Amino acid sequence: MAEYLANAVQLIPANEPAIFTASIPCRAGYVYHEDETGIFILRGAVNCPTSCFARYRVTFNGNIAVPAGGTVAPIAVALSVNGEPRSTSRAIVTPAAAEDYFNVTCTALIDVPRGCCFTIALRNVAAEVDTPPETISLQNANLVIDRVA
């Protein structure tokens, strides 16, 4: 299990990843992340010679809002795999006012083929639910990655 954190408020432009600043890293080498970045690498390392993939459960929890001076509209975040947002992990909220924070959770099971590596990130996907693309505020971000198989 690995946990990645970012407690300070950060502004995330449309389609960009959240930045994680602190971690309790994976000591087995299954997950690679450099602090102050938003991209994580999951390795397809398997323990059983007959396994075709490594399975990870990725869970994000944090608070999102329209920043001060922004246009109030639906905003969203989602986990992305290899740069593509996983639509089933998308969390959408519609704040009543700027700086009106909502707690959101995203989760996904990700199968990484044996010997491969996938990248994951938490992205601002507000552009998918509203136009024009909106910058969002993120605070108290927490990303947990569990290797489950």
Residue frames as a rotation matrix with the C-alpha (Angstrom) as fourth column:
MET 1
0.583 0.813 0.000 0.00
0.813 -0.583 0.000 0.00
0.000 0.000 -1.000 0.00
ALA 2
-0.674 -0.732 0.103 1.15
0.734 -0.679 -0.025 3.54
0.088 0.059 0.994 -0.75
GLU 3
0.482 0.815 -0.322 -0.36
0.837 -0.537 -0.105 6.87
-0.258 -0.219 -0.941 0.22
TYR 4
-0.606 -0.615 0.503 0.25
0.750 -0.653 0.106 10.27
0.264 0.442 0.858 -1.41
LEU 5
0.232 0.657 -0.717 -0.84
0.887 -0.445 -0.121 13.63
-0.398 -0.609 -0.686 0.02
ALA 6
-0.683 -0.357 0.636 -1.22
0.523 -0.848 0.086 17.30
0.509 0.392 0.766 -0.85
ASN 7
-0.174 0.644 -0.745 -2.83
0.951 -0.087 -0.297 19.35
-0.256 -0.760 -0.597 1.92
ALA 8
-0.612 -0.106 -0.784 -2.28
0.102 -0.993 0.055 22.91
-0.785 -0.046 0.618 0.67
VAL 9
0.574 0.813 -0.101 -4.74
0.089 -0.185 -0.979 24.51
-0.814 0.553 -0.178 -1.75
GLN 10
-0.678 -0.732 0.072 -3.59
0.165 -0.056 0.985 24.15
-0.717 0.679 0.159 -5.35
LEU 11
0.267 0.697 -0.665 -5.08
-0.631 -0.394 -0.668 25.47
-0.728 0.598 0.335 -8.58
ILE 12
-0.465 -0.349 0.813 -5.40
0.289 0.808 0.513 22.83
-0.836 0.474 -0.275 -11.29
PRO 13
-0.458 0.282 -0.843 -5.97
-0.791 -0.561 0.243 24.00
-0.405 0.778 0.480 -14.88
ALA 14
0.632 0.775 -0.016 -8.30
-0.663 0.529 -0.530 21.98
-0.402 0.346 0.848 -17.11
ASN 15
0.915 -0.130 -0.382 -6.93
-0.135 0.794 -0.593 18.56
0.381 0.594 0.709 -18.14
GLU 16
-0.076 -0.983 0.169 -3.90
-0.570 -0.097 -0.816 18.88
0.818 -0.159 -0.553 -15.86
PRO 17
0.123 0.086 -0.989 -2.95
0.519 0.843 0.138 16.53
0.846 -0.530 0.060 -13.00
ALA 18
0.940 0.119 0.320 -3.03
-0.234 -0.458 0.857 17.30
0.248 -0.881 -0.403 -9.29
ILE 19
-0.025 -0.999 -0.035 0.41
-0.346 0.042 -0.937 17.59
0.938 -0.011 -0.347 -7.71
PHE 20
0.903 0.261 -0.341 1.18
0.183 0.485 0.855 15.42
0.388 -0.835 0.390 -4.68
THR 21
0.423 -0.727 0.540 3.79
-0.572 -0.677 -0.463 16.76
0.702 -0.113 -0.703 -2.28
ALA 22
-0.320 -0.502 0.803 4.26
-0.936 0.298 -0.186 14.10
-0.146 -0.812 -0.566 0.40
SER 23
0.285 0.408 -0.867 4.10
-0.617 0.771 0.160 10.33
0.734 0.489 0.472 0.51
ILE 24
0.098 -0.277 0.956 4.24
-0.654 0.706 0.271 7.10
-0.750 -0.652 -0.112 2.39
PRO 25
-0.074 -0.149 -0.986 5.74
-0.994 0.091 0.060 5.26
0.080 0.985 -0.155 -0.58
CYS 26
0.943 0.307 -0.128 5.45
-0.317 0.946 -0.072 1.68
0.099 0.109 0.989 -1.72
ARG 27
0.234 -0.905 0.356 8.52
-0.792 0.034 0.609 -0.12
-0.563 -0.425 -0.709 -0.32
ALA 28
0.235 -0.093 0.968 8.14
0.230 0.972 0.037 -3.12
-0.944 0.214 0.250 -2.66
GLY 29
-0.725 -0.612 -0.315 8.74
-0.108 -0.351 0.930 -1.09
-0.680 0.708 0.189 -5.83
TYR 30
-0.326 0.682 0.655 5.30
0.881 0.471 -0.052 -1.65
-0.343 0.560 -0.754 -7.38
VAL 31
0.776 0.602 0.189 4.46
0.630 -0.753 -0.190 2.09
0.028 0.267 -0.963 -7.45
TYR 32
-0.417 -0.909 -0.029 6.84
0.907 -0.418 0.052 4.86
-0.059 -0.004 0.998 -8.48
HIS 33
0.724 0.580 0.375 6.19
0.587 -0.802 0.107 8.53
0.363 0.142 -0.921 -7.75
GLU 34
-0.533 -0.845 0.036 8.41
0.740 -0.487 -0.464 11.53
0.409 -0.221 0.885 -7.34
ASP 35
0.029 0.542 -0.840 7.18
0.830 -0.482 -0.282 14.09
-0.558 -0.688 -0.464 -4.79
GLU 36
-0.230 0.033 -0.973 6.00
-0.166 -0.986 0.005 17.40
-0.959 0.162 0.232 -6.30
THR 37
-0.910 0.053 -0.411 4.66
-0.407 0.080 0.910 15.65
0.081 0.995 -0.051 -9.42
GLY 38
-0.098 0.974 0.204 1.25
-0.877 0.012 -0.480 14.31
-0.470 -0.226 0.853 -10.41
ILE 39
0.360 0.168 -0.918 2.14
-0.743 0.647 -0.173 11.19
0.565 0.744 0.357 -12.38
PHE 40
0.130 -0.247 0.960 2.39
-0.733 0.628 0.261 7.74
-0.668 -0.738 -0.100 -10.79
ILE 41
-0.202 -0.246 -0.948 3.78
-0.838 0.544 0.038 4.61
0.506 0.803 -0.316 -12.44
LEU 42
0.470 0.396 0.789 2.23
-0.702 0.710 0.062 1.22
-0.535 -0.582 0.612 -11.65
ARG 43
-0.553 -0.743 -0.376 4.39
-0.832 0.464 0.304 -1.81
-0.051 0.481 -0.875 -12.48
GLY 44
0.536 0.719 -0.442 2.97
-0.765 0.635 0.105 -5.04
0.357 0.282 0.891 -13.86
ALA 45
-0.636 -0.772 -0.010 5.09
-0.655 0.546 -0.523 -7.11
0.409 -0.326 -0.852 -11.49
VAL 46
0.515 0.829 -0.217 3.39
-0.618 0.534 0.577 -10.42
0.594 -0.163 0.788 -10.66
ASN 47
-0.091 -0.507 0.857 4.13
-0.950 0.302 0.077 -12.85
-0.298 -0.807 -0.509 -7.85
CYS 48
0.241 0.282 0.929 2.70
-0.073 0.959 -0.273 -15.95
-0.968 -0.002 0.251 -9.52
PRO 49
-0.751 -0.655 -0.087 4.26
-0.128 0.015 0.992 -17.16
-0.648 0.756 -0.095 -12.81
THR 50
-0.588 0.590 0.553 0.78
0.808 0.470 0.357 -17.91
-0.049 0.656 -0.753 -14.22
SER 51
0.195 0.657 -0.728 -0.62
0.527 -0.696 -0.487 -14.43
-0.827 -0.289 -0.482 -13.52
CYS 52
0.044 -0.088 0.995 -1.24
0.979 -0.194 -0.060 -12.27
0.198 0.977 0.078 -16.56
PHE 53
0.093 0.060 0.994 -1.59
0.134 -0.990 0.047 -8.95
0.987 0.129 -0.100 -14.72
ALA 54
-0.785 -0.214 -0.581 -1.13
0.613 -0.139 -0.778 -7.08
0.086 -0.967 0.240 -11.47
ARG 55
0.158 0.916 0.368 -4.30
0.631 -0.381 0.676 -5.47
0.759 0.125 -0.638 -10.10
TYR 56
-0.894 -0.405 -0.191 -4.29
0.422 -0.619 -0.662 -2.18
0.150 -0.673 0.725 -8.20
ARG 57
0.345 0.935 -0.081 -7.10
0.913 -0.314 0.261 -0.38
0.219 -0.164 -0.962 -6.39
VAL 58
-0.787 -0.558 0.262 -6.59
0.518 -0.829 -0.211 3.38
0.335 -0.031 0.942 -6.63
THR 59
0.322 0.899 -0.297 -8.70
0.927 -0.235 0.293 5.63
0.193 -0.370 -0.909 -4.38
PHE 60
-0.735 -0.469 0.490 -8.66
0.383 -0.883 -0.271 9.41
0.560 -0.011 0.829 -4.29
ASN 61
0.379 0.811 -0.445 -10.35
0.917 -0.264 0.299 11.63
0.125 -0.522 -0.844 -1.71
GLY 62
-0.760 -0.626 -0.173 -10.15
0.644 -0.761 -0.079 15.41
-0.082 -0.171 0.982 -1.51
ASN 63
0.171 0.783 -0.597 -11.98
0.565 -0.575 -0.592 18.72
-0.807 -0.236 -0.541 -1.56
ILE 64
-0.653 -0.344 0.675 -12.63
0.757 -0.316 0.572 20.63
0.017 0.884 0.466 -4.80
ALA 65
0.235 0.695 -0.679 -14.10
0.533 -0.677 -0.507 24.07
-0.812 -0.243 -0.530 -5.51
VAL 66
0.546 -0.069 0.835 -14.34
0.686 -0.536 -0.493 26.81
0.481 0.842 -0.246 -8.09
PRO 67
-0.426 -0.780 -0.458 -11.51
0.904 -0.358 -0.232 29.24
0.017 -0.514 0.858 -7.19
ALA 68
0.073 0.387 -0.919 -12.19
0.441 -0.839 -0.319 32.86
-0.895 -0.382 -0.232 -6.17
GLY 69
-0.248 -0.103 -0.963 -13.17
-0.587 -0.775 0.234 34.88
-0.771 0.623 0.132 -9.24
GLY 70
-0.985 -0.128 0.115 -14.07
-0.004 0.682 0.732 31.76
-0.172 0.720 -0.672 -11.23
THR 71
-0.389 0.884 -0.260 -17.34
-0.812 -0.196 0.550 31.08
0.435 0.424 0.794 -13.00
VAL 72
-0.430 0.321 0.844 -19.68
-0.574 0.624 -0.530 28.90
-0.696 -0.713 -0.084 -10.97
ALA 73
0.258 0.419 -0.871 -20.38
-0.902 0.428 -0.061 25.78
0.347 0.801 0.488 -13.04
PRO 74
0.988 0.063 0.140 -20.09
-0.109 0.932 0.345 22.00
-0.109 -0.356 0.928 -12.67
ILE 75
0.112 -0.990 -0.085 -16.53
-0.976 -0.093 -0.195 20.87
0.185 0.105 -0.977 -11.93
ALA 76
0.971 0.239 0.003 -15.06
-0.238 0.966 0.102 17.38
0.022 -0.099 0.995 -11.96
VAL 77
-0.139 -0.987 0.078 -11.99
-0.966 0.152 0.210 15.27
-0.219 -0.046 -0.975 -11.30
ALA 78
0.928 0.362 -0.092 -11.23
-0.374 0.904 -0.210 11.75
0.007 0.229 0.973 -12.49
LEU 79
0.167 -0.864 0.475 -8.46
-0.160 0.452 0.877 9.20
-0.973 -0.222 -0.063 -12.35
SER 80
0.673 -0.013 -0.740 -6.65
-0.740 -0.043 -0.672 8.87
-0.023 0.999 -0.039 -15.65
VAL 81
0.430 -0.526 0.733 -4.84
0.143 0.842 0.520 5.79
-0.891 -0.119 0.438 -16.91
ASN 82
-0.343 -0.692 0.635 -2.11
0.813 0.120 0.570 6.37
-0.471 0.712 0.521 -19.50
GLY 83
-0.971 -0.139 -0.194 -3.44
0.068 -0.940 0.333 9.91
-0.229 0.311 0.923 -20.01
GLU 84
-0.543 0.839 -0.012 -7.08
-0.038 -0.011 0.999 8.91
0.839 0.543 0.038 -20.62
PRO 85
-0.580 0.388 0.717 -9.63
-0.815 -0.286 -0.505 9.79
0.009 -0.876 0.481 -17.92
ARG 86
-0.893 0.366 -0.261 -11.46
0.365 0.930 0.054 6.75
0.263 -0.048 -0.964 -16.59
SER 87
-0.502 0.739 0.449 -15.06
-0.367 -0.652 0.664 7.97
0.783 0.169 0.599 -16.91
THR 88
0.360 0.679 -0.640 -16.35
0.319 0.555 0.768 5.57
0.877 -0.480 -0.017 -14.24
SER 89
-0.171 -0.486 -0.857 -14.10
0.980 0.008 -0.201 7.26
0.105 -0.874 0.474 -11.67
ARG 90
-0.598 -0.074 0.798 -15.30
0.267 -0.957 0.112 10.80
0.755 0.280 0.593 -12.42
ALA 91
-0.239 0.498 -0.834 -16.62
0.930 -0.129 -0.344 12.87
-0.278 -0.858 -0.432 -9.49
ILE 92
-0.515 0.179 0.838 -18.79
0.444 -0.781 0.439 15.87
0.733 0.598 0.323 -10.48
VAL 93
-0.215 0.494 -0.842 -20.12
0.881 -0.275 -0.386 18.64
-0.423 -0.825 -0.376 -8.25
THR 94
-0.056 0.245 0.968 -21.87
0.600 -0.767 0.228 21.95
0.798 0.593 -0.104 -8.87
PRO 95
-0.653 -0.246 -0.716 -20.89
0.747 -0.365 -0.556 24.51
-0.125 -0.898 0.422 -6.22
ALA 96
0.487 0.872 -0.042 -23.34
0.869 -0.489 -0.073 27.29
-0.084 0.000 -0.996 -5.35
ALA 97
0.969 -0.238 -0.070 -20.53
-0.238 -0.971 0.014 29.86
-0.072 0.003 -0.997 -5.12
ALA 98
0.320 -0.937 -0.141 -16.80
-0.197 0.079 -0.977 30.27
0.927 0.341 -0.159 -5.65
GLU 99
-0.630 -0.725 0.279 -14.69
-0.505 0.109 -0.856 28.70
0.590 -0.680 -0.435 -2.89
ASP 100
0.330 0.769 0.547 -17.61
-0.934 0.349 0.072 26.46
-0.136 -0.535 0.834 -1.89
TYR 101
-0.625 -0.754 -0.202 -15.70
-0.772 0.635 0.017 23.18
0.116 0.167 -0.979 -1.28
PHE 102
0.679 0.733 -0.052 -17.13
-0.727 0.680 0.099 19.69
0.107 -0.029 0.994 -1.82
ASN 103
-0.260 -0.708 0.657 -15.55
-0.664 0.625 0.411 16.43
-0.701 -0.329 -0.632 -0.69
VAL 104
0.601 0.407 -0.688 -15.22
-0.793 0.416 -0.446 13.97
0.104 0.813 0.572 -3.58
THR 105
-0.045 -0.573 0.818 -14.00
-0.417 0.755 0.506 10.40
-0.908 -0.318 -0.273 -3.93
CYS 106
0.460 0.070 -0.885 -12.83
-0.865 0.258 -0.429 8.54
0.198 0.964 0.180 -7.04
THR 107
-0.003 -0.494 0.869 -11.87
-0.510 0.749 0.424 4.89
-0.860 -0.442 -0.254 -7.22
ALA 108
0.561 0.134 -0.817 -10.77
-0.806 0.312 -0.503 2.46
0.188 0.940 0.283 -9.91
LEU 109
0.494 -0.464 0.735 -9.41
0.027 0.853 0.520 -1.05
-0.869 -0.237 0.434 -10.28
ILE 110
0.549 -0.416 -0.725 -6.52
-0.831 -0.364 -0.421 -1.03
-0.089 0.834 -0.545 -12.74
ASP 111
0.768 -0.301 0.566 -5.07
0.250 0.953 0.168 -4.18
-0.590 0.012 0.807 -14.29
VAL 112
0.370 -0.753 -0.544 -1.47
-0.870 -0.486 0.082 -3.78
-0.326 0.443 -0.835 -15.47
PRO 113
0.925 -0.010 -0.381 -0.29
-0.191 0.853 -0.486 -6.57
0.330 0.522 0.787 -17.82
ARG 114
0.718 -0.696 0.030 2.72
0.417 0.464 0.782 -8.57
-0.558 -0.549 0.623 -16.69
GLY 115
-0.150 -0.932 0.331 5.95
0.925 -0.013 0.381 -6.77
-0.350 0.363 0.864 -17.58
CYS 116
-0.027 0.211 0.977 4.20
0.651 -0.738 0.177 -3.49
0.758 0.641 -0.117 -18.52
CYS 117
-0.730 -0.100 -0.676 3.87
0.598 -0.571 -0.562 -0.17
-0.330 -0.815 0.477 -16.73
PHE 118
0.161 0.801 0.576 0.84
0.820 -0.434 0.374 2.14
0.550 0.412 -0.727 -16.68
THR 119
-0.928 -0.346 0.135 0.77
0.228 -0.817 -0.530 5.78
0.293 -0.461 0.838 -15.63
ILE 120
0.122 0.972 -0.201 -2.03
0.923 -0.036 0.383 7.16
0.365 -0.232 -0.902 -13.50
ALA 121
-0.941 -0.303 0.149 -2.95
0.229 -0.896 -0.380 10.64
0.248 -0.324 0.913 -12.33
LEU 122
-0.032 0.920 -0.390 -5.83
0.846 -0.184 -0.501 12.57
-0.533 -0.346 -0.772 -10.82
ARG 123
-0.834 -0.288 0.471 -6.92
0.535 -0.634 0.558 15.14
0.138 0.717 0.683 -13.43
ASN 124
-0.438 0.692 -0.574 -9.20
-0.171 -0.691 -0.703 18.14
-0.882 -0.210 0.421 -13.57
VAL 125
-0.809 0.226 0.542 -11.78
0.582 0.426 0.692 17.04
-0.075 0.876 -0.476 -16.15
ALA 126
-0.248 0.731 -0.635 -14.08
0.223 -0.595 -0.772 20.05
-0.943 -0.333 -0.016 -15.73
ALA 127
-0.633 -0.044 -0.773 -13.77
-0.658 -0.496 0.567 20.72
-0.408 0.867 0.285 -19.48
GLU 128
-0.950 0.277 -0.144 -15.70
0.153 0.816 0.557 17.50
0.272 0.507 -0.818 -20.09
VAL 129
-0.323 0.876 -0.358 -18.73
0.937 0.243 -0.251 18.71
-0.133 -0.417 -0.899 -18.12
ASP 130
0.620 0.515 -0.592 -18.75
0.467 -0.848 -0.249 22.44
-0.630 -0.122 -0.767 -18.85
THR 131
-0.114 -0.655 0.747 -17.43
0.942 -0.310 -0.128 25.03
0.315 0.689 0.652 -21.29
PRO 132
0.461 -0.841 -0.284 -15.25
-0.533 -0.006 -0.846 27.01
0.710 0.541 -0.451 -21.15
PRO 133
0.183 -0.467 -0.865 -12.63
0.571 0.767 -0.293 24.87
0.800 -0.440 0.407 -19.37
GLU 134
0.780 0.229 0.582 -12.36
-0.332 -0.638 0.695 25.85
0.531 -0.735 -0.422 -15.74
THR 135
-0.491 -0.868 -0.075 -9.47
-0.205 0.198 -0.959 25.89
0.847 -0.456 -0.275 -13.30
ILE 136
0.660 0.705 -0.259 -10.39
0.081 0.277 0.958 24.23
0.747 -0.653 0.126 -10.02
SER 137
-0.076 -0.612 0.787 -9.08
-0.917 -0.268 -0.297 24.46
0.392 -0.744 -0.541 -6.46
LEU 138
0.463 0.117 -0.878 -8.03
0.108 0.976 0.187 21.25
0.880 -0.181 0.440 -4.72
GLN 139
-0.107 -0.478 0.872 -7.29
-0.883 -0.357 -0.305 20.89
0.457 -0.802 -0.384 -1.01
ASN 140
-0.074 -0.010 0.997 -6.53
-0.812 0.581 -0.055 17.97
-0.578 -0.814 -0.052 1.33
ALA 141
0.450 0.172 -0.876 -5.83
-0.795 0.524 -0.305 15.56
0.407 0.834 0.373 -1.51
ASN 142
-0.138 -0.420 0.897 -5.22
-0.710 0.673 0.206 11.94
-0.690 -0.609 -0.391 -0.55
LEU 143
0.402 0.182 -0.897 -4.43
-0.825 0.497 -0.268 9.17
0.398 0.848 0.350 -3.07
VAL 144
0.015 -0.340 0.940 -4.11
-0.682 0.684 0.258 5.57
-0.731 -0.645 -0.222 -1.86
ILE 145
0.185 -0.054 -0.981 -2.80
-0.860 0.474 -0.188 2.80
0.475 0.879 0.041 -4.11
ASP 146
0.151 -0.045 0.987 -3.32
-0.669 0.731 0.136 -0.81
-0.728 -0.681 0.080 -2.98
ARG 147
-0.558 -0.278 -0.782 -1.92
-0.747 0.579 0.327 -3.78
0.362 0.767 -0.530 -4.87
VAL 148
0.095 0.753 0.651 -4.76
-0.904 0.340 -0.261 -6.30
-0.418 -0.563 0.713 -4.56
ALA 149
0.778 0.106 0.620 -3.67
0.066 0.967 -0.247 -9.08
-0.625 0.233 0.745 -6.95
